[in-house]
């Protein structure tokens, strides 16, 4: 278990983010920064840690041009070494802020907080969900649940604690009250045993400011998160969802992704309107030492002026990048080779968490 009691009762609704005027913004809304943790665990990336470091340098070099990057490092020695690597890569040190704190792994989206904003008041806060290492799969990772408390001290903002286990990669929002998730993850007994769908939805309403839910079935082969939605379906605007789709009927992912696509076609927002659903191709099969890896283009990251898209030296890399460019015409699409990163069972979205801006302006100019 984590240091947050996943069986806690829902606090007084008057004390929740929703009651205080906070909501979770869509990822394409204005951002101040992106948070990451520098890779160091050879068990996560056996034989490929230097390649993953190179991937991180490319990610940071791309993001830091237009926004701040906050980067966790485990100790002063790592801080000095990473600082030198950043200088060698001609990365502007004034936009990359290193913070020393122990952590086990890089999956910041899942153990870090989710930021919420109250734009009318110009305030930023965080929601510190419980983290139990993806249903108790990796006991050595449980300590990463402490990171939001460290960030609270750094940022000096309010931290809400729902008392519910939830990873950031398990949800996606459109910024207008709709949340996308999967039954395989959020209703899994290894996260919040005894919690019903209605109870979990109540928490999401109170702590993220959403009101409508789109439930998909589950995820892709090789995914050890029990079906995180950020590997299979994502909002690209308030009305459009891109959906990972496997055309090859012989592939194990074909049937579950077809089912997810069918559910999305039936989904509606709070007004009863259907979304535009666009198929996002899958790359060819990638395998690691333990079997199939969860390679997908849906794990893209939306930053300030850019969209970072996973690439796998596959013919569909260009197809996926071109498709996403249609929905982000004002942003540069940057393909990041994720063949080393995906060996750890995640890519760009999994390792990052965006920190939204808090002005009244919702989108980039």
C-alpha positions as CSV (number, residue, x, y, z in Angstrom):
1,X,0.0,0.0,0.0
2,X,1.0,3.6,-0.3
3,X,1.3,6.3,2.3
4,X,-2.2,7.4,1.3
5,X,-5.0,5.2,2.6
6,X,-6.8,4.0,-0.6
7,X,-9.8,3.1,1.6
8,X,-10.3,6.6,3.0
9,X,-13.7,8.0,2.8
10,X,-14.5,10.9,0.5
11,X,-13.8,14.1,2.4
12,X,-16.3,16.9,2.9
13,X,-17.3,18.0,-0.7
14,X,-16.9,21.6,0.4
15,X,-13.1,20.9,0.7
16,X,-12.7,19.4,-2.8
17,X,-11.1,21.1,-5.8
18,X,-14.4,21.3,-7.6
19,X,-16.0,23.2,-4.6
20,X,-13.0,25.5,-4.6
21,X,-13.3,26.4,-8.3
22,X,-10.5,24.1,-9.6
23,X,-10.6,21.9,-12.7
24,X,-8.1,19.8,-14.6
25,X,-7.3,21.6,-17.9
26,X,-6.8,19.9,-21.2
27,X,-3.2,19.2,-22.2
28,X,-3.3,21.6,-25.1
29,X,-4.1,24.5,-22.9
30,X,-1.4,26.9,-21.9
31,X,1.5,25.5,-19.8
32,X,4.2,26.9,-17.6
33,X,6.3,23.7,-17.4
34,X,6.8,20.0,-17.8
35,X,8.1,17.7,-15.0
36,X,10.3,14.7,-15.5
37,X,12.7,12.5,-13.5
38,X,16.1,11.6,-14.9
39,X,16.5,7.9,-15.7
40,X,18.9,5.9,-13.5
41,X,17.4,2.5,-12.8
42,X,19.2,-0.2,-14.9
43,X,16.5,-2.7,-13.9
44,X,14.0,-0.6,-15.9
45,X,16.3,-0.2,-18.9
46,X,18.6,-3.2,-18.9
47,X,21.5,-2.6,-21.3
48,X,20.1,0.6,-22.6
49,X,20.4,3.4,-20.0
50,X,22.7,5.6,-22.1
51,X,20.3,5.4,-25.0
52,X,17.5,6.5,-22.7
53,X,19.6,9.4,-21.4
54,X,20.0,10.5,-25.0
55,X,16.3,10.3,-25.5
56,X,15.8,12.5,-22.5
57,X,18.2,15.1,-23.8
58,X,16.3,15.3,-27.0
59,X,13.0,15.6,-25.2
60,X,14.3,18.4,-22.9
61,X,16.0,20.2,-25.8
62,X,12.7,20.3,-27.6
63,X,10.5,21.3,-24.7
64,X,12.7,23.9,-23.0
65,X,12.7,26.3,-26.0
66,X,9.2,27.6,-25.1
67,X,8.6,26.5,-21.5
68,X,10.3,25.5,-18.3
69,X,11.4,21.9,-17.6
70,X,11.5,20.7,-14.0
71,X,13.8,17.6,-13.7
72,X,14.2,15.4,-10.6
73,X,17.6,13.9,-9.9
74,X,18.4,11.5,-7.1
75,X,21.4,13.3,-5.5
76,X,24.1,16.0,-5.9
77,X,26.3,13.7,-7.9
78,X,23.6,13.0,-10.5
79,X,22.8,16.7,-10.5
80,X,26.3,17.6,-11.5
81,X,26.5,14.9,-14.1
82,X,23.2,15.7,-15.7
83,X,24.0,19.5,-15.7
84,X,27.1,18.7,-17.7
85,X,25.1,16.6,-20.2
86,X,22.7,19.5,-20.6
87,X,25.5,21.9,-21.2
88,X,27.1,19.5,-23.7
89,X,23.7,19.4,-25.5
90,X,23.7,23.3,-25.6
91,X,20.4,23.3,-23.5
92,X,19.6,26.6,-21.8
93,X,20.2,26.0,-18.1
94,X,17.9,28.9,-17.1
95,X,14.9,26.9,-18.4
96,X,15.8,23.5,-16.9
97,X,15.4,23.3,-13.1
98,X,17.0,20.4,-11.3
99,X,15.6,19.2,-8.0
100,X,17.3,16.7,-5.7
101,X,15.1,14.1,-4.2
102,X,15.3,10.3,-4.1
103,X,13.0,8.4,-6.4
104,X,13.1,4.9,-7.9
105,X,11.8,5.3,-11.5
106,X,10.9,7.7,-14.3
107,X,7.1,7.3,-14.6
108,X,6.3,10.8,-13.4
109,X,2.8,10.8,-14.9
110,X,1.7,8.0,-12.6
111,X,3.3,8.9,-9.2
112,X,3.4,12.6,-9.6
113,X,0.4,14.9,-8.9
114,X,-2.2,16.1,-11.3
115,X,-2.4,19.9,-11.5
116,X,-5.7,21.7,-11.4
117,X,-6.3,25.4,-12.0
118,X,-8.8,28.0,-10.8
119,X,-8.4,30.6,-13.6
120,X,-10.8,33.1,-12.2
121,X,-8.7,33.4,-9.1
122,X,-5.4,32.8,-10.9
123,X,-4.5,29.8,-8.7
124,X,-2.7,26.5,-9.2
125,X,-3.1,23.5,-7.0
126,X,-2.3,19.8,-7.2
127,X,-4.2,16.6,-6.5
128,X,-2.1,14.0,-4.8
129,X,-3.7,10.6,-5.7
130,X,-2.6,7.4,-4.1
131,X,0.1,5.4,-5.9
132,X,0.4,1.7,-5.2
133,X,2.9,0.8,-8.0
134,X,0.3,-0.2,-10.6
135,X,-1.7,-2.5,-8.4
136,X,1.2,-3.7,-6.2
137,X,3.3,-5.0,-9.1
138,X,6.6,-3.4,-8.0
139,X,7.0,-3.0,-4.3
140,X,10.3,-1.2,-4.7
141,X,8.5,1.7,-6.4
142,X,6.1,2.5,-3.6
143,X,8.3,5.3,-2.2
144,X,7.7,7.4,-5.4
145,X,4.3,8.2,-3.9
146,X,6.1,10.8,-1.8
147,X,7.0,13.0,-4.7
148,X,3.9,15.2,-4.6
149,X,4.6,16.3,-1.0
150,X,8.1,17.3,-2.1
151,X,6.6,19.3,-5.0
152,X,4.2,21.0,-2.7
153,X,7.1,22.4,-0.7
154,X,8.9,23.5,-3.9
155,X,5.9,25.2,-5.5
156,X,4.1,26.5,-2.4
157,X,0.7,25.5,-3.7
158,X,-2.3,23.7,-2.1
159,X,-2.2,19.9,-2.2
160,X,-5.5,18.0,-2.2
161,X,-5.5,14.3,-1.1
162,X,-8.5,12.3,-2.2
163,X,-7.5,9.0,-0.6
164,X,-8.0,7.1,-3.8
165,X,-5.4,5.3,-5.9
166,X,-5.1,6.7,-9.4
167,X,-2.3,7.0,-11.9
168,X,-2.2,10.0,-14.3
169,X,-1.8,7.8,-17.3
170,X,-5.2,6.2,-16.5
171,X,-7.2,9.3,-17.5
172,X,-7.5,12.0,-20.2
173,X,-9.7,15.0,-20.2
174,X,-11.0,17.4,-22.9
175,X,-11.0,20.5,-20.6
176,X,-14.8,20.8,-20.9
177,X,-15.9,18.3,-18.4
178,X,-15.4,15.0,-20.2
179,X,-13.0,12.3,-18.9
180,X,-11.7,9.3,-20.8
181,X,-10.6,6.1,-19.0
182,X,-10.7,2.3,-19.0
183,X,-12.5,-0.3,-16.9
184,X,-9.5,-2.5,-16.9
185,X,-7.5,0.0,-14.8
186,X,-9.9,2.1,-12.8
187,X,-12.3,-0.7,-11.9
188,X,-9.5,-3.1,-11.2
189,X,-9.6,-4.7,-7.7
190,X,-5.8,-4.1,-7.3
191,X,-6.3,-0.3,-7.2
192,X,-9.4,0.5,-5.0
193,X,-11.0,-2.8,-3.9
194,X,-14.6,-2.4,-2.9
195,X,-15.0,0.9,-4.8
196,X,-17.9,0.9,-7.3
197,X,-17.9,2.7,-10.6
198,X,-20.2,5.3,-9.2
199,X,-17.9,6.0,-6.2
200,X,-14.9,6.4,-8.4
201,X,-16.8,8.7,-10.7
202,X,-17.8,10.8,-7.7
203,X,-14.1,11.2,-6.7
204,X,-13.2,12.2,-10.3
205,X,-16.0,14.8,-10.4
206,X,-15.0,16.3,-7.1
207,X,-11.2,16.4,-7.6
208,X,-10.9,17.0,-11.4
209,X,-14.0,19.0,-12.1
210,X,-15.4,16.6,-14.7
211,X,-19.0,15.5,-15.1
212,X,-19.1,13.1,-18.1
213,X,-17.3,9.8,-18.4
214,X,-16.2,7.7,-21.4
215,X,-15.3,4.2,-20.3
216,X,-13.3,2.0,-22.7
217,X,-12.6,-1.6,-22.0
218,X,-8.8,-2.1,-21.7
219,X,-5.4,-1.7,-23.2
220,X,-2.8,-3.2,-25.4
221,X,-0.6,-6.3,-25.1
222,X,2.6,-5.7,-23.1
223,X,1.1,-2.9,-21.0
224,X,1.8,-3.6,-17.3
225,X,-0.4,-0.8,-16.1
226,X,-3.7,-2.7,-16.6
227,X,-4.8,-0.6,-19.6
228,X,-3.8,3.0,-19.2
229,X,-5.9,5.1,-21.5
230,X,-2.9,7.2,-22.7
231,X,-1.7,4.2,-24.7
232,X,-4.9,3.7,-26.6
233,X,-7.1,6.9,-26.9
234,X,-6.5,10.6,-26.4
235,X,-8.4,13.9,-26.9
236,X,-6.8,16.2,-29.4
237,X,-9.4,18.8,-29.0
238,X,-12.7,19.1,-27.1
239,X,-14.7,17.3,-29.8
240,X,-12.1,14.8,-31.3
241,X,-10.5,11.6,-29.9
242,X,-7.8,9.8,-31.7
243,X,-8.0,6.0,-31.1
244,X,-5.3,3.5,-31.5
245,X,-6.4,0.9,-34.1
246,X,-4.8,-2.3,-35.2
247,X,-5.8,-3.2,-38.8
248,X,-4.1,-6.6,-38.7
249,X,-6.7,-9.1,-37.7
250,X,-4.1,-11.7,-36.7
251,X,-2.6,-9.3,-34.2
252,X,-3.7,-9.8,-30.5
253,X,-4.4,-6.1,-30.3
254,X,-6.9,-6.1,-33.1
255,X,-10.0,-7.3,-31.2
256,X,-9.7,-5.1,-28.0
257,X,-8.9,-2.0,-30.0
258,X,-11.9,-2.6,-32.3
259,X,-14.0,-2.9,-29.2
260,X,-12.7,0.4,-27.9
261,X,-13.3,2.1,-31.2
262,X,-16.9,0.8,-31.2
263,X,-17.4,2.2,-27.7
264,X,-16.0,5.6,-28.7
265,X,-18.4,5.8,-31.7
266,X,-21.3,5.5,-29.2
267,X,-19.9,7.9,-26.6
268,X,-21.4,11.3,-26.1
269,X,-20.6,14.4,-24.2
270,X,-22.9,15.9,-21.5
271,X,-25.0,17.5,-24.2
272,X,-25.6,14.2,-26.0
273,X,-23.4,15.0,-28.9
274,X,-21.1,12.4,-30.4
275,X,-17.3,12.9,-30.7
276,X,-15.3,12.8,-33.9
277,X,-13.3,9.5,-33.7
278,X,-10.2,9.2,-35.7
279,X,-8.2,6.0,-36.1
280,X,-4.5,6.3,-35.1
281,X,-2.4,3.5,-36.6
282,X,-0.3,1.1,-34.5
283,X,3.4,0.4,-35.1
284,X,4.5,-3.1,-35.9
285,X,5.3,-5.4,-33.0
286,X,8.3,-4.7,-30.8
287,X,9.6,-7.2,-28.4
288,X,11.9,-6.9,-25.4
289,X,13.6,-9.5,-23.2
290,X,10.3,-10.4,-21.5
291,X,8.1,-10.4,-24.6
292,X,5.9,-7.8,-26.3
293,X,6.4,-4.1,-25.6
294,X,3.5,-1.6,-25.4
295,X,4.5,0.4,-28.4
296,X,1.9,2.9,-29.4
297,X,1.6,6.4,-31.0
298,X,-1.2,7.4,-28.5
299,X,1.5,8.1,-25.9
300,X,2.3,11.5,-27.4
301,X,2.9,14.6,-25.3
302,X,1.4,18.1,-26.0
303,X,3.8,20.9,-25.0
304,X,4.0,24.6,-25.7
305,X,4.3,25.0,-29.4
306,X,5.2,21.3,-30.0
307,X,3.7,17.8,-29.9
308,X,6.2,15.1,-29.2
309,X,5.2,11.8,-30.9
310,X,6.8,8.4,-30.3
311,X,8.7,6.8,-33.2
312,X,9.9,3.2,-33.6
313,X,11.7,3.1,-36.9
314,X,8.4,1.9,-38.4
315,X,6.6,3.0,-41.6
316,X,3.6,4.2,-39.5
317,X,5.8,6.7,-37.7
318,X,5.3,9.2,-40.5
319,X,1.6,8.3,-40.8
320,X,1.0,9.0,-37.1
321,X,2.9,12.2,-37.1
322,X,1.1,13.5,-40.2
323,X,-2.3,12.6,-38.7
324,X,-1.5,14.5,-35.4
325,X,-0.3,17.5,-37.4
326,X,-3.9,17.9,-38.8
327,X,-5.1,18.6,-35.3
328,X,-2.3,20.7,-34.1
329,X,-1.5,22.9,-37.1
330,X,0.0,25.7,-35.0
331,X,2.4,23.3,-33.2
332,X,5.5,21.6,-34.5
333,X,5.3,17.8,-34.6
334,X,8.6,16.3,-33.3
335,X,9.1,12.6,-33.6
336,X,11.2,11.1,-30.8
337,X,12.8,7.7,-31.2
338,X,11.3,5.7,-28.4
339,X,12.8,2.3,-29.1
340,X,15.0,2.5,-26.0
341,X,12.4,4.1,-23.8
342,X,9.6,1.6,-24.5
343,X,11.8,-1.2,-23.2
344,X,10.7,0.2,-19.8
345,X,7.1,-0.3,-20.8
346,X,6.2,3.4,-21.4
347,X,7.2,6.4,-23.5
348,X,6.7,10.1,-23.8
349,X,3.4,10.7,-22.0
350,X,4.3,8.2,-19.2
351,X,7.5,10.0,-18.2
352,X,6.1,13.6,-18.1
353,X,3.5,15.7,-16.3
354,X,2.5,19.1,-17.6
355,X,2.1,22.1,-15.2
356,X,-0.6,24.4,-16.6
357,X,-0.5,28.1,-16.6
358,X,-3.1,29.8,-14.4
359,X,-4.0,33.0,-16.3
360,X,-7.5,33.4,-17.6
361,X,-6.3,32.7,-21.2
362,X,-7.1,29.0,-21.9
363,X,-5.1,28.3,-25.1
364,X,-1.8,29.3,-26.8
365,X,-1.7,32.3,-29.1
